[in-house]
């Protein structure tokens, strides 16, 4: 099997290397050809192309039949997917399959699948979780698209997925499914990115809960500061003596990784960050959102499904980027005008 991959950053490279290990011939393209050559020289890809056109020609090349339809994987930012498809369409042929591994909006994926179908080209939306650790751990794949196209790419998905040994089986006596290997055909066009969207919405909520909990631990000695520096502009602390704990947050993170019901890979990553930088000095506290949290809320509103945790997590990301600063200044102004309260 021969595959063309567009996008050879850390995630794309990891995917290419896993496919190579599984016996799939992988040719790649990235904007920086020199780096692509370096990846080829290291044995991370089977070959590299100087343009998408040459990549397509290489994948189509067949010594016996002349041209054979191929599979093209896009591991590019969501904002560049449309342009990449437009360029692929100039060179693709009927029977080709295009897989989008980015975080595209599921509605865009539905539209793209419909558009490409008119050219006889299949479009698979593949929500992909695993990030830069996927090379070693494997990638969790949420797949949407026509059954025939998904089946044709099953070898790719098996190569990328973590495998059945990555987690204990829920029912060891049942027939195994692809989900237990780490990939799932979720439904028709858009279904893969719909499931990935909700996956990331859940991720927002989990991460926010960790962040808030650790922040409480970080502030557990606030009673000591209050006793020394009382502030008339802040509601009195009812029992400052109860909040004089100097807790080592980094050690608590390590503790919770062992035997705790809230243990997780995200907690492992948090513990690693705290171990190397307990004061988190390299971070400024501004947290971006790439779109999936917003799309999850849009879907929740359309479906009438309450999502208070995911909503709060998304809005807190807005607040972290000081997008509420003007509103807070309005509050400052009102309090100053009606009560002479000092600006903090």
C-alpha positions as MATLAB code, in Angstrom:
seq = 'XXXXXXXXXXXXXXXXXXXXXXXXXXXXXXXXXXXXXXXXXXXXXXXXXXXXXXXXXXXXXXXXXXXXXXXXXXXXXXXXXXXXXXXXXXXXXXXXXXXXXXXXXXXXXXXXXXXXXXXXXXXXXXXXXXXXXXXXXXXXXXXXXXXXXXXXXXXXXXXXXXXXXXXXXXXXXXXXXXXXXXXXXXXXXXXXXXXXXXXXXXXXXXXXXXXXXXXXXXXXXXXXXXXXXXXXXXXXXXXXXXXXXXXXXXXXXXXXXXXXXXXXXXXXXXXXXXXXXXXXXXXXXXXXXXXXXXXXXXXXXXXXXXXXXXXXXXXXXXXXXXXXXXXXXXXXXXXXXXXXXXXX';
ca = [
       0.000    0.000    0.000;
       1.262    3.490   -0.904;
       0.142    6.684    0.858;
       0.858   10.384    0.381;
       0.942   12.567    3.492;
       0.727   16.355    3.401;
       2.070   17.927    6.567;
       5.157   16.473    8.237;
       5.296   18.353   11.508;
       5.733   16.414   14.744;
       2.319   14.790   14.449;
       2.520   14.095   10.712;
       6.011   12.681   11.089;
       4.883   10.405   13.900;
       2.026    9.103   11.781;
       4.347    8.485    8.832;
       6.760    6.525   11.001;
       4.019    4.319   12.428;
       2.737    3.535    8.927;
       6.234    2.721    7.683;
       6.683    0.335   10.578;
       3.458   -1.400    9.489;
       4.788   -1.906    5.972;
       3.011    1.009    4.274;
       5.000    3.013    1.727;
       4.744    6.669    2.758;
       5.685    9.639    0.581;
       5.460   13.092    2.090;
       5.222   16.776    1.320;
       5.765   19.814    3.522;
       6.372   23.468    2.747;
       9.964   23.219    3.959;
      11.487   20.753    1.504;
      14.867   20.764    3.231;
      13.275   19.424    6.420;
      11.377   16.834    4.387;
      14.704   15.679    2.899;
      16.128   15.362    6.409;
      13.164   13.217    7.421;
      13.700   11.040    4.349;
      17.405   10.659    5.151;
      16.501    9.579    8.703;
      14.189    6.921    7.291;
      10.986    8.501    8.548;
       9.350    8.541    5.098;
       9.817    6.515    1.905;
      10.239    9.618   -0.233;
       9.573   13.353   -0.326;
       8.130   15.604   -3.010;
       8.830   19.233   -3.829;
       5.137   19.950   -4.497;
       1.696   18.478   -3.994;
       1.547   17.829   -7.745;
       4.672   15.659   -7.638;
       3.392   13.904   -4.523;
       0.150   12.975   -6.290;
       2.033   11.794   -9.362;
       4.240    9.557   -7.216;
       1.277    7.974   -5.436;
      -0.559    7.432   -8.729;
       2.469    5.919  -10.460;
       2.066    2.223  -11.213;
       4.552    0.348  -13.413;
       1.877   -2.060  -14.624;
      -1.263    0.014  -15.131;
       0.195    3.502  -15.461;
      -2.047    5.279  -12.959;
      -3.612    3.833   -9.817;
      -5.874    5.857   -7.501;
      -4.279    6.538   -4.141;
      -4.781    7.757   -0.595;
      -3.771   11.250    0.515;
      -3.641   12.214    4.179;
      -3.808   15.850    5.282;
      -2.195   16.663    8.630;
      -2.467   20.433    8.302;
      -4.067   23.268   10.318;
      -7.844   23.545    9.888;
      -7.534   26.952    8.217;
      -5.432   25.481    5.388;
      -7.556   22.387    4.666;
      -9.689   24.051    1.982;
      -6.676   25.380    0.077;
      -4.973   21.997    0.307;
      -8.039   20.260   -1.099;
      -8.241   22.799   -3.924;
      -4.638   22.030   -4.854;
      -5.160   18.274   -4.616;
      -8.198   18.505   -6.882;
      -6.027   19.859   -9.682;
      -4.169   16.538   -9.811;
      -6.352   13.844   -8.227;
      -8.309   11.281  -10.229;
     -11.540    9.385   -9.765;
     -11.116    6.740   -7.075;
      -8.694    8.730   -4.944;
      -9.310    9.025   -1.210;
      -8.512   12.141    0.831;
      -8.308   11.862    4.628;
      -8.511   14.975    6.809;
      -6.740   14.375   10.147;
      -7.132   17.983   11.313;
      -9.680   19.517   13.663;
     -12.165   20.641   11.028;
     -15.750   21.602   11.794;
     -17.936   18.568   11.099;
     -20.280   20.694    8.972;
     -17.338   21.667    6.761;
     -16.449   17.985    6.484;
     -19.963   17.120    5.317;
     -19.778   19.855    2.693;
     -16.333   18.759    1.503;
     -17.392   15.128    1.197;
     -20.361   16.149   -0.935;
     -18.164   18.366   -3.102;
     -15.504   15.707   -3.689;
     -18.071   12.992   -4.399;
     -18.989   14.861   -7.587;
     -15.438   14.188   -8.785;
     -15.554   10.542   -7.769;
     -13.165   11.229   -4.897;
     -13.905    9.955   -1.386;
     -13.401   12.225    1.608;
     -12.805   10.779    5.069;
     -12.893   13.002    8.140;
     -10.652   11.473   10.786;
     -10.613   13.150   14.168;
      -7.174   12.298   15.528;
      -6.133   12.457   19.177;
      -2.646   11.700   20.413;
      -0.636   14.759   19.475;
       3.136   14.645   19.698;
       3.005   11.478   21.828;
       1.205    9.484   19.150;
       4.377    8.008   17.712;
       4.918    5.931   20.859;
       1.359    5.670   22.207;
      -0.597    5.485   18.973;
      -3.457    7.712   17.837;
      -7.114    7.517   18.797;
      -8.998    7.780   15.492;
     -12.618    8.895   15.099;
     -13.524    8.204   11.482;
     -16.370    9.477    9.317;
     -17.090    8.694    5.691;
     -18.478    6.181    3.211;
     -18.093    2.553    4.278;
     -16.184    1.508    1.156;
     -13.566    4.232    1.498;
     -13.119    3.605    5.218;
     -12.676   -0.122    4.613;
     -10.068    0.598    1.940;
      -8.072    2.591    4.489;
      -8.418    0.152    7.391;
      -4.749   -0.861    7.164;
      -3.793    2.798    7.686;
      -6.059    3.138   10.698;
      -4.765   -0.092   12.247;
      -1.191    1.128   11.800;
      -1.899    4.461   13.470;
      -4.110    3.238   16.327;
      -2.678    2.195   19.727;
      -3.771   -1.454   19.486;
      -5.871   -3.665   21.708;
      -3.152   -4.054   24.340;
      -3.189   -0.306   25.118;
      -6.073   -0.742   27.595;
      -7.640   -3.643   29.464;
     -10.713   -5.049   27.731;
     -14.082   -4.083   29.234;
     -15.449   -7.523   28.336;
     -12.623   -9.986   27.693;
     -15.058  -12.665   26.537;
     -16.714  -10.684   23.754;
     -15.683  -10.385   20.115;
     -13.209   -7.515   19.769;
     -14.179   -4.408   17.796;
     -12.088   -1.807   15.996;
     -12.767    0.603   18.882;
     -10.780   -1.673   21.171;
      -7.837   -1.294   18.817;
      -8.169    2.505   18.947;
     -10.148    3.435   15.842;
     -13.853    3.577   15.040;
     -15.960    4.206   11.955;
     -18.402    6.576   13.675;
     -20.755    7.069   10.724;
     -21.118    8.908    7.441;
     -19.361   12.105    6.344;
     -18.782   14.480    9.264;
     -19.351   11.862   11.983;
     -15.655   11.507   12.763;
     -15.125   15.205   13.278;
     -18.403   15.452   15.217;
     -17.176   12.847   17.725;
     -13.734   14.528   17.881;
     -15.418   17.884   18.517;
     -17.240   16.484   21.555;
     -14.038   14.727   22.644;
     -12.265   18.102   22.731;
     -15.188   19.734   24.516;
     -14.872   17.108   27.247;
     -11.137   17.773   27.292;
     -11.846   21.461   27.981;
     -13.968   20.537   31.009;
     -11.494   18.018   32.450;
      -8.536   20.353   32.051;
     -10.433   23.222   33.655;
     -11.366   21.071   36.653;
      -7.712   20.137   37.185;
      -6.645   23.771   36.816;
      -9.187   25.023   39.359;
      -8.393   22.282   41.865;
      -4.656   22.902   41.730;
      -5.292   26.632   42.044;
      -7.164   26.037   45.322;
      -4.180   24.065   46.604;
      -1.839   26.825   45.434;
      -3.830   29.421   47.426;
      -4.248   27.246   50.545;
      -1.912   29.509   52.543;
      -3.934   32.654   51.826;
      -4.949   32.838   55.499;
      -1.393   33.737   56.487;
      -1.328   36.622   54.046;
      -4.786   37.793   55.160;
      -3.743   37.969   58.802;
      -0.789   40.170   57.868;
      -2.485   42.316   55.212;
      -6.212   42.760   55.693;
      -7.948   44.356   52.717;
     -11.102   46.420   53.209;
     -12.021   45.983   49.554;
     -12.315   42.212   49.877;
     -14.934   40.287   51.856;
     -13.449   39.290   55.217;
     -12.065   35.753   55.433;
     -14.267   34.080   58.018;
     -11.617   31.736   59.335;
      -8.124   32.672   58.114;
      -6.461   30.276   60.576;
      -7.974   27.375   58.618;
      -6.130   28.388   55.429;
      -2.487   28.371   56.447;
      -1.307   25.271   54.570;
       1.900   25.470   52.571;
       1.075   22.614   50.191;
       3.576   21.322   47.653;
       1.363   21.237   44.585;
       3.931   19.337   42.548;
       4.016   16.531   45.108;
       0.219   16.380   45.248;
       0.163   15.913   41.474;
       2.568   12.990   41.869;
       0.451   11.567   44.674;
      -2.789   11.697   42.699;
      -1.187    9.766   39.825;
      -1.036    6.694   42.044;
      -4.255    4.887   42.927;
      -6.493    7.961   42.718;
      -9.829    7.923   40.876;
      -8.848   11.192   39.172;
      -5.629    9.789   37.747;
      -5.271   10.256   33.966;
      -2.800   10.959   31.198;
      -3.629   14.674   31.513;
      -2.664   14.480   35.181;
       0.587   12.743   34.175;
       1.387   15.659   31.875;
       0.471   18.172   34.588;
       2.760   16.468   37.080;
       5.584   16.548   34.548;
       5.153   20.296   33.996;
       5.012   21.032   37.732;
       8.045   18.866   38.452;
      10.227   20.838   36.054;
       8.693   24.280   36.634;
       6.751   24.426   39.949;
       5.961   28.128   39.547;
       4.931   27.677   35.882;
       7.166   30.635   35.084;
       7.276   29.948   31.342;
       3.503   30.399   30.961;
       1.540   33.662   30.981;
      -1.869   32.170   31.836;
      -3.533   33.063   28.546;
      -5.225   29.933   27.181;
      -6.236   29.670   23.531;
      -9.205   27.800   22.108;
      -8.935   26.243   18.660;
     -12.651   26.092   17.878;
     -13.886   22.697   19.028;
     -15.144   24.018   22.370;
     -17.251   26.652   20.612;
     -18.559   24.134   18.072;
     -19.514   21.767   20.892;
     -21.607   24.508   22.489;
     -23.204   25.355   19.132;
     -24.200   21.703   18.731;
     -25.451   21.568   22.323;
     -27.700   24.573   21.706;
     -28.995   23.071   18.454;
     -29.719   19.775   20.227;
     -31.050   21.347   23.432;
     -28.453   19.532   25.535;
     -27.259   21.269   28.740;
     -23.467   21.608   28.957;
     -22.714   23.863   31.956;
     -19.218   22.456   32.593;
     -17.973   22.700   29.007;
     -19.549   26.166   28.701;
     -17.829   27.429   31.837;
     -14.498   25.960   30.708;
     -14.728   27.725   27.345;
     -15.682   31.073   28.875;
     -12.813   30.797   31.349;
     -10.446   30.501   28.387;
     -11.861   33.762   27.060;
     -11.330   35.318   30.496;
      -7.737   34.029   30.646;
      -6.964   36.083   27.546;
      -8.306   39.204   29.297;
     -11.269   39.407   26.938;
     -13.361   40.388   29.954;
     -11.041   43.239   30.954;
     -13.221   46.055   29.602;
     -16.276   44.655   31.382;
     -14.297   44.406   34.605;
     -13.292   48.044   34.229;
     -16.978   48.908   33.867;
     -17.532   47.176   37.220;
     -14.618   49.163   38.677;
     -16.205   52.364   37.436;
     -19.659   51.617   38.836;
     -18.314   50.619   42.257;
     -16.129   53.703   42.385;
     -19.016   56.000   41.460;
     -21.636   54.620   43.841;
     -19.415   53.746   46.786;
     -16.025   55.313   46.318;
     -14.451   51.860   46.212;
     -10.799   51.813   45.278;
      -9.649   50.318   42.015;
      -7.620   47.162   42.588;
];
